[in-house]
Amino acid sequence: METSEKICPPIIKRPLGRPRIVPPDEPKRRHKCRRCGMYGHHERTCKNSAPLDSTSQGSHEASTNKRSKSN
């Protein structure tokens, strides 16, 4: 295996604008799980069993409808 090309890390650009200063009294954002509805974790890391409601599956199907193009 021959590696003649040098691989470099990507160039890191500083974002434009001044960073926002978060006030100390601003509440922290809490993560809410979509699977069980509890706070503190995401759906991907959820260890609770998934609810067996048929309504949660129906709402997913309704959201797949695409809007028609209008002029």
PyMOL commands that set and color helices and strands:
alter all, ss='L'
color gray80, all
select helices_A, chain A and resi 54-62
alter helices_A, ss='H'
color red, helices_A
deselect
rebuild
show_as cartoon
